Amino acid sequence: MHSTTMLKRFCVISLVLLVLVGGSNLAVANAETINIAVPTDPDSFDPTRSVAAATAEIAFNIYEGLVKSTPDGQVTGALASHWEIDPSLKIYTFYLREAYFHNGSRVTAADVVNALNRARDPEISQRAGNYQAIDSVSAQGDNQVIVELKEPYAPLLYELTELAAAVYPKESAGLANRPIGTGPYKLEEWRPNQYIKLTRFDQHWSEQQPFFADVYFRIMPDYNSAVVSLKTGSIDLIPRLEASLFHQVQGVPNLAVYAAPMNLVQLLAVNNARPALSDLRVRQAIAMAINRDQIIIGAAWGQAEKLYTGLSPAMPEFYNSNLEDLLPYEPARAQALLQEAGYANLELTMTLPSAYPLHVQTGEIIADQLRRVGINVKIEIVEWGTWLEKVYTQRDYDLSIIGLTGKLDPHTILSRYVSTNSRNFTNFNSPEFDRLISEGISVSGPERRSIYDQAQEIMTREVAGVFIMDPMQINVLNAQIKGWQSYPVYVIDVAALYK
């Protein structure tokens, strides 16, 4: 009798201790699944091949580089615990923390060297142009990586936060479909046009387990269906909801809405290499035929800020706010420029990505505005994969509407318009612009600000593209989910979310 009573007391005490000491672990063990609606499949999980922002937002949870972005746009250590920069500003020494890949192998300096050398190899990487300032990458032992630059390059740390600089095992293959990273989640399953399933990685170097054990990114091109699913509870989160649907979620009791500047530049891409569009007068006429106020009300329901250059006001340190009157809305002047150039009855095709209703709606409004000045625009709506291949890769188009995602440093954004850059799909060519962008990487302070002010004036005046708006990022969640963090770059930080 006595021993039985003692045993009962021991069990009760043990249970209480388990709850008190291990409560957080119990919460993790009982964690639920989260379902996130995204409009498209990733293009490729190989960091050297991916160009789509839709991939980066998912891959943020799978891959890590030496450093990563913080929600306030700063840089913090990821696989590197810390780093040193020598007085010449050309030698960076990164010290690796103990970390493991999703396949169980430990991260070594050799893995980092291989990944960065692939990222800067133009024969391999779609983003090689971002890393041409690097002269060499070498290992010193297993936990130090030396990055030596040809010249001082101010944007380096910011560009090392990009997906292209993610680290993966040196011997890995088939990353496009089977990514192996070090992030808080690993890829479990990918069913194209259906979902991407991630599972929690319990060996993450932070020793902090995310709340959600399983994450499903559900491919839902129709935002109306996604909103219905959110309201019924089968979807928990819609990041970057189309503004036209904002009224359907506003004030709904079981939903929480987080709105923040997206740091995205929506532009009318104008292919400067097309015969008619190579004439500056024609490009300027197109720019002066566009009424941004009408577009923002009609396509973004007023949830956006007007742009006149390739940077967003979300980057106040470098945004040139004095360009509004450079090519103002003047349809009569636009018609005169077209007649002067000999293109009074110009016919163009506008290729639009079906996965992004905001861009389609913007394109339809712009096409109508251009018709009013004598430019007949035929609209061609294509699937996302076709858009990437035809417009971005082959540059086989006249006009298009797309959003270019924000970065942490202006060089990363503006360098895409350099004439030799592989990402320059508008085929913009300005020697003076190229020179300024080259200069901007080696200076700091007010001098750097002045250089980018001048560069933005050139790209606006010479119409590298017609910059339309920075839409608000409208994120809608099940109200039970907490921890949402808005970044100035295109990511979804699932590890920060909890119930």
SULBELQUI-V260665 format. One record per residue. RES is the residue in three letters. SS is DSSP state (~ for helix, > for strand, _ for the rest). PSI is psi in radians with two decimals (999 if undefined). Layout:
BEGIN
res: {RES | RES}
ss: {SS | SS}
psi: {PSI | PSI}
END
This chain:
BEGIN
res: {MET | HIS | SER | THR | THR | MET | LEU | LYS | ARG | PHE | CYS | VAL | ILE | SER | LEU | VAL | LEU | LEU | VAL | LEU | VAL | GLY | GLY | SER | ASN | LEU | ALA | VAL | ALA | ASN | ALA | GLU | THR | ILE | ASN | ILE | ALA | VAL | PRO | THR | ASP | PRO | ASP | SER | PHE | ASP | PRO | THR | ARG | SER | VAL | ALA | ALA | ALA | THR | ALA | GLU | ILE | ALA | PHE | ASN | ILE | TYR | GLU | GLY | LEU | VAL | LYS | SER | THR | PRO | ASP | GLY | GLN | VAL | THR | GLY | ALA | LEU | ALA | SER | HIS | TRP | GLU | ILE | ASP | PRO | SER | LEU | LYS | ILE | TYR | THR | PHE | TYR | LEU | ARG | GLU | ALA | TYR | PHE | HIS | ASN | GLY | SER | ARG | VAL | THR | ALA | ALA | ASP | VAL | VAL | ASN | ALA | LEU | ASN | ARG | ALA | ARG | ASP | PRO | GLU | ILE | SER | GLN | ARG | ALA | GLY | ASN | TYR | GLN | ALA | ILE | ASP | SER | VAL | SER | ALA | GLN | GLY | ASP | ASN | GLN | VAL | ILE | VAL | GLU | LEU | LYS | GLU | PRO | TYR | ALA | PRO | LEU | LEU | TYR | GLU | LEU | THR | GLU | LEU | ALA | ALA | ALA | VAL | TYR | PRO | LYS | GLU | SER | ALA | GLY | LEU | ALA | ASN | ARG | PRO | ILE | GLY | THR | GLY | PRO | TYR | LYS | LEU | GLU | GLU | TRP | ARG | PRO | ASN | GLN | TYR | ILE | LYS | LEU | THR | ARG | PHE | ASP | GLN | HIS | TRP | SER | GLU | GLN | GLN | PRO | PHE | PHE | ALA | ASP | VAL | TYR | PHE | ARG | ILE | MET | PRO | ASP | TYR | ASN | SER | ALA | VAL | VAL | SER | LEU | LYS | THR | GLY | SER | ILE | ASP | LEU | ILE | PRO | ARG | LEU | GLU | ALA | SER | LEU | PHE | HIS | GLN | VAL | GLN | GLY | VAL | PRO | ASN | LEU | ALA | VAL | TYR | ALA | ALA | PRO | MET | ASN | LEU | VAL | GLN | LEU | LEU | ALA | VAL | ASN | ASN | ALA | ARG | PRO | ALA | LEU | SER | ASP | LEU | ARG | VAL | ARG | GLN | ALA | ILE | ALA | MET | ALA | ILE | ASN | ARG | ASP | GLN | ILE | ILE | ILE | GLY | ALA | ALA | TRP | GLY | GLN | ALA | GLU | LYS | LEU | TYR | THR | GLY | LEU | SER | PRO | ALA | MET | PRO | GLU | PHE | TYR | ASN | SER | ASN | LEU | GLU | ASP | LEU | LEU | PRO | TYR | GLU | PRO | ALA | ARG | ALA | GLN | ALA | LEU | LEU | GLN | GLU | ALA | GLY | TYR | ALA | ASN | LEU | GLU | LEU | THR | MET | THR | LEU | PRO | SER | ALA | TYR | PRO | LEU | HIS | VAL | GLN | THR | GLY | GLU | ILE | ILE | ALA | ASP | GLN | LEU | ARG | ARG | VAL | GLY | ILE | ASN | VAL | LYS | ILE | GLU | ILE | VAL | GLU | TRP | GLY | THR | TRP | LEU | GLU | LYS | VAL | TYR | THR | GLN | ARG | ASP | TYR | ASP | LEU | SER | ILE | ILE | GLY | LEU | THR | GLY | LYS | LEU | ASP | PRO | HIS | THR | ILE | LEU | SER | ARG | TYR | VAL | SER | THR | ASN | SER | ARG | ASN | PHE | THR | ASN | PHE | ASN | SER | PRO | GLU | PHE | ASP | ARG | LEU | ILE | SER | GLU | GLY | ILE | SER | VAL | SER | GLY | PRO | GLU | ARG | ARG | SER | ILE | TYR | ASP | GLN | ALA | GLN | GLU | ILE | MET | THR | ARG | GLU | VAL | ALA | GLY | VAL | PHE | ILE | MET | ASP | PRO | MET | GLN | ILE | ASN | VAL | LEU | ASN | ALA | GLN | ILE | LYS | GLY | TRP | GLN | SER | TYR | PRO | VAL | TYR | VAL | ILE | ASP | VAL | ALA | ALA | LEU | TYR | LYS}
ss: {_ | ~ | ~ | ~ | ~ | ~ | ~ | ~ | ~ | ~ | ~ | ~ | ~ | ~ | ~ | ~ | ~ | ~ | ~ | ~ | ~ | ~ | ~ | ~ | ~ | ~ | ~ | ~ | ~ | _ | _ | _ | > | > | > | > | > | > | _ | _ | _ | _ | _ | _ | _ | _ | _ | _ | _ | _ | _ | _ | ~ | ~ | ~ | ~ | ~ | ~ | ~ | _ | _ | _ | _ | _ | _ | _ | > | > | > | _ | _ | _ | _ | _ | > | > | > | _ | _ | > | > | > | > | > | > | _ | _ | _ | _ | _ | > | > | > | > | > | > | _ | _ | _ | > | _ | _ | _ | _ | _ | > | _ | _ | ~ | ~ | ~ | ~ | ~ | ~ | ~ | ~ | ~ | ~ | ~ | _ | _ | _ | _ | _ | _ | _ | _ | ~ | ~ | ~ | ~ | _ | _ | > | > | > | > | > | > | _ | _ | _ | _ | > | > | > | > | > | > | _ | _ | _ | _ | _ | _ | ~ | ~ | ~ | ~ | _ | _ | _ | ~ | ~ | ~ | _ | _ | _ | _ | _ | _ | _ | _ | _ | _ | _ | _ | _ | _ | _ | _ | _ | _ | _ | > | > | > | > | > | > | > | _ | _ | _ | > | > | > | > | > | > | _ | _ | _ | _ | _ | _ | _ | _ | _ | _ | _ | _ | _ | > | > | > | > | > | > | _ | _ | _ | ~ | ~ | ~ | ~ | ~ | ~ | ~ | ~ | ~ | ~ | _ | _ | _ | _ | > | > | _ | _ | _ | _ | ~ | ~ | ~ | ~ | ~ | ~ | ~ | _ | _ | _ | _ | _ | > | > | > | > | > | > | > | _ | _ | > | > | > | > | > | > | > | _ | _ | _ | _ | _ | _ | _ | _ | _ | ~ | ~ | ~ | ~ | ~ | ~ | ~ | ~ | ~ | _ | _ | _ | ~ | ~ | ~ | ~ | ~ | ~ | ~ | ~ | ~ | _ | _ | _ | > | > | > | _ | _ | _ | _ | _ | _ | _ | _ | _ | _ | _ | _ | _ | _ | _ | _ | _ | _ | _ | _ | _ | _ | _ | _ | ~ | ~ | ~ | ~ | ~ | ~ | ~ | ~ | ~ | ~ | ~ | _ | _ | _ | _ | > | > | > | > | > | > | > | > | _ | _ | _ | ~ | ~ | ~ | ~ | ~ | ~ | ~ | ~ | ~ | ~ | ~ | ~ | ~ | ~ | ~ | _ | _ | _ | > | > | > | > | > | > | > | > | _ | ~ | ~ | ~ | ~ | ~ | ~ | ~ | ~ | ~ | ~ | _ | _ | _ | _ | _ | > | > | > | > | > | > | > | _ | _ | _ | _ | ~ | ~ | ~ | ~ | ~ | ~ | ~ | ~ | _ | _ | _ | _ | _ | _ | _ | _ | _ | _ | _ | _ | _ | ~ | ~ | ~ | ~ | ~ | ~ | ~ | ~ | ~ | ~ | _ | _ | _ | _ | ~ | ~ | ~ | ~ | ~ | ~ | ~ | ~ | ~ | ~ | ~ | ~ | ~ | ~ | ~ | ~ | ~ | _ | _ | _ | > | > | > | > | > | > | > | > | > | > | > | > | > | > | _ | _ | _ | > | _ | _ | _ | _ | _ | _ | _ | _ | _ | _ | _ | ~ | ~ | ~ | _ | > | _}
psi: {-0.84 | -0.77 | -0.62 | -0.76 | -0.77 | -0.71 | -0.74 | -0.77 | -0.71 | -0.74 | -0.73 | -0.82 | -0.75 | -0.73 | -0.74 | -0.79 | -0.70 | -0.74 | -0.76 | -0.80 | -0.68 | 0.35 | -0.77 | -0.61 | -0.63 | -0.69 | -0.71 | -0.72 | -0.53 | 0.24 | 2.65 | 3.11 | 2.54 | 2.39 | 2.17 | 2.25 | 2.20 | 2.63 | -0.39 | 2.83 | 2.72 | 2.70 | -0.72 | 2.39 | 0.07 | 2.01 | -0.46 | -0.25 | -0.40 | 2.39 | -0.13 | 2.33 | -0.53 | -0.46 | -0.76 | -0.65 | -0.54 | -0.78 | -0.39 | -0.52 | -0.26 | -0.81 | 2.73 | 2.68 | -2.83 | -0.64 | 2.94 | 2.89 | 2.65 | 2.86 | -0.45 | 0.23 | 0.20 | 3.11 | 2.32 | 2.86 | 2.52 | -1.68 | -0.39 | 2.20 | -0.59 | 3.03 | 2.82 | 2.55 | 2.21 | 2.87 | -0.44 | -0.18 | 0.35 | -0.20 | 2.06 | 2.21 | 2.06 | 2.33 | 2.07 | 2.44 | 2.94 | 2.07 | 2.73 | 2.55 | 2.90 | -0.33 | 0.05 | -0.23 | 2.64 | 2.50 | 2.27 | 2.89 | -0.56 | -0.63 | -0.75 | -0.79 | -0.80 | -0.80 | -0.77 | -0.61 | -0.61 | -0.67 | -0.53 | 0.11 | 1.95 | -0.32 | -0.27 | -0.79 | 2.37 | -0.34 | 0.32 | -0.57 | -0.44 | -0.29 | 0.37 | -0.21 | -0.29 | 2.23 | -0.69 | 2.69 | 2.22 | 2.79 | 2.49 | 1.70 | -2.78 | -0.24 | 0.31 | 2.37 | 2.24 | 2.09 | 2.04 | 2.29 | 2.70 | -0.71 | 2.83 | 2.41 | 1.69 | -0.63 | 0.02 | -0.95 | -0.67 | -0.69 | -0.35 | -0.14 | -0.18 | 2.72 | -0.62 | -0.44 | 0.25 | 2.68 | 2.43 | 2.89 | 2.43 | -0.65 | 0.08 | 2.65 | 2.79 | 0.54 | -0.41 | -0.67 | -0.31 | 1.27 | 2.47 | 1.87 | -2.75 | 0.10 | 3.06 | -0.20 | 2.66 | 2.68 | 2.19 | -0.73 | 2.52 | 1.98 | 1.80 | 2.43 | 0.12 | -1.19 | 2.82 | 2.17 | 2.21 | 2.58 | 2.67 | 2.41 | 1.93 | -0.12 | 0.39 | 2.45 | -0.43 | -0.31 | 0.34 | 2.01 | 2.32 | 2.71 | -0.78 | 2.19 | -0.62 | 2.46 | 2.21 | 2.10 | 1.83 | 2.22 | 1.92 | 1.53 | -0.48 | 1.87 | -0.52 | -0.75 | -0.67 | -0.71 | -0.74 | -0.77 | -0.60 | -0.75 | -0.54 | -0.16 | -0.03 | -0.27 | 2.43 | -0.37 | 2.32 | 1.87 | 2.48 | 0.94 | 2.45 | 2.34 | -0.50 | -0.28 | 0.07 | -0.69 | -0.36 | -0.32 | -0.26 | 2.19 | 0.07 | 2.18 | -0.69 | 0.22 | 2.59 | 2.35 | 2.24 | 2.04 | 2.40 | 2.73 | 2.37 | -0.37 | 0.83 | 2.40 | 1.88 | 2.25 | 2.68 | 1.83 | 2.21 | 2.04 | 1.70 | -0.23 | -0.22 | 2.51 | -0.93 | -0.66 | -0.18 | -0.22 | 2.05 | -0.61 | -0.65 | -0.76 | -0.73 | -0.62 | -0.74 | -0.78 | -0.68 | -0.11 | -0.07 | 2.21 | 1.76 | -0.65 | -0.76 | -0.69 | -0.77 | -0.67 | -0.77 | -0.58 | -0.57 | 0.14 | 0.57 | -0.03 | 1.13 | 2.92 | 2.37 | 2.53 | 2.61 | 0.13 | 3.09 | 0.05 | 2.75 | 2.65 | -0.24 | -0.19 | 1.18 | -0.43 | -0.45 | -0.18 | 2.24 | 1.90 | 0.18 | 0.51 | 0.05 | -0.60 | 0.11 | -0.86 | 1.29 | 2.95 | 1.82 | 1.44 | -0.59 | -0.75 | -0.62 | -0.78 | -0.71 | -0.70 | -0.69 | -0.74 | -0.72 | -0.64 | -0.12 | 0.42 | 0.89 | -0.44 | 1.28 | 2.42 | 2.22 | 2.79 | 2.35 | 2.06 | 2.10 | 2.49 | 2.07 | -0.41 | -0.20 | 1.58 | -0.62 | -0.75 | -0.63 | -0.81 | -0.71 | -0.77 | -0.69 | -0.69 | -0.77 | -0.70 | -0.71 | -0.71 | -0.68 | -0.62 | -0.55 | -0.31 | 0.14 | 0.21 | 1.98 | 2.02 | 2.13 | 2.23 | 2.30 | 1.97 | 2.19 | 2.80 | 2.78 | -0.77 | -0.67 | -0.71 | -0.83 | -0.75 | -0.85 | -0.86 | -0.95 | -0.79 | -0.92 | -0.32 | 0.65 | 1.39 | 2.91 | -1.07 | 2.70 | 2.84 | 2.28 | 2.81 | 2.22 | 2.11 | 2.59 | 2.69 | -3.10 | -0.30 | 2.45 | -0.49 | -0.73 | -0.59 | -0.86 | -0.41 | -0.31 | -0.30 | 0.04 | 2.44 | -0.54 | 0.01 | 2.37 | -0.32 | 0.03 | 1.20 | -0.14 | -0.06 | 0.58 | 2.44 | 1.80 | 1.89 | -0.66 | -0.70 | -0.81 | -0.76 | -0.77 | -0.75 | -0.63 | -0.68 | -0.58 | -0.30 | -0.23 | 0.13 | 2.97 | 3.07 | -2.65 | -0.56 | -0.70 | -0.71 | -0.77 | -0.70 | -0.78 | -0.48 | -0.81 | -0.74 | -0.71 | -0.64 | -0.71 | -0.82 | -0.49 | -0.83 | -0.68 | 0.03 | 1.14 | -0.50 | 2.98 | 2.01 | 2.20 | -1.08 | 2.81 | 1.77 | 2.64 | 2.46 | 1.95 | 1.93 | 2.21 | 2.23 | 2.71 | 2.26 | -0.32 | -0.32 | 2.25 | 2.97 | 0.11 | 2.35 | 2.19 | 2.26 | 2.72 | 0.07 | 2.94 | 1.47 | 2.79 | 1.96 | 1.49 | -0.60 | -0.36 | -0.21 | 2.59 | 2.93 | 999}
END
